[in-house]
Amino acid sequence: MANGEPCQLERPRIGITMGDPGGIGAEVIIKALADTSLRARGRFVIYGLLEPLTYAADLAELSPYWHRRPHEEARSFDAEVVIADFDELNYDGRSASKPSVDAGRASMRFLDEAIADLRAGRLDALVTGPIDKTAWQLAGYEFPGHTELLAKRFRTRRVSMMFVGGPLRIALASIHEPLFELRNSFTIGMVFQPIDLLHEALRDWFGIAEPKIAVAGLNPHAGENGRFGDEEIRVIEPAIEMARHAGINAVGPFPADTLFYRAANAEFDGVVAMYHDQGLIPIKLLAFDRAVNVTIGLPVIRTSVDHGTAYDIAGKNRANPGSMKEAIRLAIDLARIRSRGPRAVESDPPRA
């Protein structure tokens, strides 16, 4: 795998960023990879700090199963699990459990190096741990989250958030945007893009040859023919029609209060939600500890936990590693699928 050589894709090499060192990222990573059956499916590089990782392991009474290397050497070290340690960082652990400049800078350093290795072909997929947006802001970074940063780093204009959890697969039309500001940016293209990207992802990665995608309305009762808002008529319906002309089986818009119940009962293969909480509430209700965030539209594979830093329980051995474990599993599955080329997934779909 060193120097950009192809990896053994039966055991793809997965990069995992620790995220904010004051949050629960270290704990959920250490607990997730303590599962020997998961470790047997891949090889892993953890980009972070050794101290919080070993502290989390001590609290959980886990014996070390990793090798530690300075981060600049880790890319050439072949092991099942290696911690790429950024021990030169000026991170003061006394500022843990709250946003800080040092934590924001550290989480960005982990991410930048992992992205560099991903771009160079030294990794087959990236799994990101939770960051704190306030810490990034304090450290001077403009990005509201991983999705926007990755889009810029990979010069990709068309990216969307997709969430996989339990019976649901949901893509978002808007991401980190204030709800009252959405009207000012709500366009046909904004709605069409996640329909198109979700269709590709369900077809090429989840083995659904002709996915049926339901689109949520924005307003109560999906506007009820313009009585409660006309965005469905002006924006959402034209976007659905555009998708149909492109050969996509898209239907709607449907009232959101019943749509996710229908999707959870397998009436649809995927759903496009209009805004962040419209899609995240049903996902977290049905799969709180198992949901995974996938960035669709990138030329690389990136999955993530579907939770934040949880400062309030950091360092207390109380974090559930379920979402991290599922994010790692899905990254491994997608890396294997991608190595076999488009549509290879149809005979071996990843677990949702």
N, C-alpha and C positions, 0 to 999 in steps of 0.2 A: 504493500500500500504506500510505502514511502516514495517520495518524489513523483507523486501523481500516477503511480502504476495501478492498474486495475485491481480491485480487491476480490476476495473469494466471496461471491455474492450468495453462496449458501449461508455465509455468516457475514453479512454486510457490516461495514464500519460506520457506526453511528456516533455523531458528535452530540454531546449534551451540555448545554450551558447552565451554570448554576443559578443564574439570575442574581437578584439582590442578595448579597451575602448576609444581610440581617434578617432575611425572611426564611420561609420554610423550604426553599429550593434545595439546600444541602440535604435536609432530612428526607424529603420525598425521593430524591435521587438515590441516596444510600439504601433506603428501604426497598425501593423498586428493584434495584439491581442485586439485592440480597437473594432474590428468587433465582435459584440456580438454573431452573428451566428457561427463564428469560435470558440469562447470560449465555446459555448454550446456543442461542439463536443468532448471536451477533458478536461483534467486538466493539468496544466502547471507549470513547475519549471524553472525559469530564473536564470541561473548561471552568476552572474556579480556584478556590483557595483550600489548601489542605486542612487548615485548622478547623473551620466550621464543619467540614465533611467528616473529619475524624471525631469531632465532638458529638455530632449527630449519631455516629456509629456507636460511640461509647454509651450514650444515653439509651440507645436501642439494644445494647448488649450484643452487637454484631462484631464478629471477628473480621479483621481486614481481609478483603478479597481482591485488592487492587494493588497496582504499582504506582509509585509517585515519580514524576519527572518534572524538571523545570519546563515551563510551557514551550520554550523554544526548541526543546529536545523531544517532546512527546510525539510529534508527527512522524518521527523516524523510529519510534519504539513500538515493536509489535507485541502486544499482550492482549489478553481478554478484556481487562479493564485497566486503563491508565488515567491517573489524575494529572492533567496538565496544570501545574501549580504556578500561579502568578504571585509568587512569594515576595516579589519586589514592590508590590503595590502598597501604597500608604493607606491601608484600611484600618481604622480604629474600631475594634470590636465593641468599644464602650458606646458607640453610636448605634448599635444594633437595635432592632425592633422599632425603628422609626426612619423616615426618609432622611438621607444625608447626601452631601456632595460626594464624599468618598465612596459610598455605596453605589451611587449613580455612575460614577466613573468606573468603578470596578466591574459592574454588570455590563457596561458598554465595552470594556476591554475584552471580557470573555467572549462577547458576541462578535466583535470585530475579528478576532483571531479565528473563531469557528467559521465565520463567513469566508475568510480568506482560504481556509483549508477546504471548505466546500467548493468554492470556485475553482480551486486548483485540482479538484478530483481526488483529494486525499480522504474525503468523507463521501459516503453514499446518501446520507440524509442527516438532517439536523433536528434535534429536539430542544426546545427552549424552555428553561425554567422561568418562574414568575419574576417580573421586574416591577419596580414601583415608578409610575409615571411622574410623580412629584420629585423623586430622587433624580430622575433624568433631567427634569426641568431645572432643579437646583444646580446640577452639573453643567448646564448650558446646552443641553441637547433639545432640538426642536421637535422631535418625533413624539407623537402621542402613544405609540406602541410599536411592537415588533413588526406588524403587518406593513405599516407605512415605511419603516426603515428598510425592510427587506425589498419592498418595491423599488425604492430609490437605489439601493446597493446593486440590484440586478437590472436596473434600468427597464423595469417592467411597468407599463401604464395600466394594464388590466390585471388586477388582483382582487380577490374577494376572500372574506373569512367564511370558512365552512366549519360547522360543528357536527361531530359524530358522537352520538351517545344513545345507548339503548336502542329503541326502534326508530330514532329520528336522524335524518341527515338534513341540515339546514344551512343555507347560504344567506348572507346579509347583503342587502342593497346599499345600505349606508353603515358606516362603522362607528368611529369615535366622533360623533357629531351631535352637538346639542339638539335636543328634540325640537325646540322652538325655532331653530335655524334651518331645519330640514326643508321647509317649504321653499327656501331661497335657492336650494341646489337640487331639488327633486326633478329629475329629467327622465326622458324615455331611455336614454343611454344608461343611466344609473341603474335602472331596473332590468334592462336587457342583459347587461354584462354578467350579473350573477346567475341569471337563467342559463346563459351560454356556457359559462365556466362550470357550473354545477352539472350540466348535461355532459360535458366532456369528462369530468371527474367520475361521475357515476358510470359512464360507459367504459372508460379506459382503465379505471382503478378499482371499481367495485363490481365489475362483471355484469352490468345490466345493459343488455344490448340496445333496448329501446326504453330508456327511463321515462317515467311519467312525472312531471314536475308541476307541483301546485304553487301558485303565487298568492301571497296574502294581500289583502287590501290594506290601505293605510288608515282609513277612517272607520268609525263604528259601523257595523253592518256592511262593510265594504262600500260605504258612501250611500247606499240605498238609492241608486240611480241619480246621484247628485244632490240628494236632500241633505246629507250630512257632510258634504265636501265633494269636490269634483275631480280630485287627483286620480281616482280610479278611471274616470272617463278620459281625462286629458293625457295621463301619463302611463298608468299601469296597463290598461287594455291595449294601447298601441305597442307597448313593449312586448306583450304576450303575442300579439299578431306578428310582430317582426320575428320573434322566435319561431313561430309556426312556419313562416316563410323560409326560415333557415333549416327546416326539417326537424325541429324540436317539438316534442309532445308536451307543450305547456298549457296549463288550464288555470282558470281563475279570472279575475281576482275573487278570493273567497274571504268571508269574515274571519278574522283571526281567532275569534273566541271559540269557533268549532273546528277550524282547519287542523290544528295540531292534534286534536283528538282523532280526527280521520286519518291523519298521517301516521299516528302511533298505532293505528289498527291496520296498517299496510295498504291503505287505499292509494297512497302515492309513494314513489321512490325517494323523493326529495321535496323540500319546500324552500321557497325564497321568501324571507321575511324582509320587511321594509326598513326596520331600524333595530338597533342593538338589543334592547330589552324584549322586543317582540319575539325575537328568536331565542334569546338566552334563557328567558323564564321557563319555557317548556323543557328545554334541554336540561337545565339544572334541577327542575322538579323531578324528571324521570330518570336522570343519570348523574346525580350530583357528583359522585366520587369516581365516575368512569368516563366522563365526557372528554373529548379531545378537540382541540382547535387545529384545523388544517388550512394552510394558506394555498388557495387554488389560483392558478395563473402564473406562478413562478416557474422558471426553468429547472428548479431543484425541488427536493422534497423537504418540507418543513412542517413538523407537528409541534404541538405545545400542550401543556396542561391548560385546563379550563378553570383556573382559579388564580387568585392573587398571592401576594407575599404573606398574608395572614400573620402580620407582626405580633398580634396578640397571643398566638400560641407558639411562636418561634422559640426554639431552644428548650421546649418542654416535652418533647417526645410524644406529641399528641396529633401530629399531622398524618392524614390518611394518604398513602402513596398511590391510591387507585388510579387517579387521572394520569399521573406520570407513567405508571406501568402501562396503561393503555396507549399513551402517546408513543412510548418506545416500541410497543408491539406493532402499532400501525405503521410507524416509520420503517421498521424491518420489513413488514409485508409489502409496503409500497416500493421500497428499494429493490426487493426481489422482482416484483412485477415490472418495474421500469427497466431492469436489466434484460428482460425477455422481449421488450419491444411493445408497441401499441397493441391493445386488445388481448395481450397474453393473459390478462387477469380473468378473462371469461371462464377459464377452467379452474381458476384458483383464486377466488375473490378474498380480500382481506376481511378479517373479523371487524365488525362495526363496534 
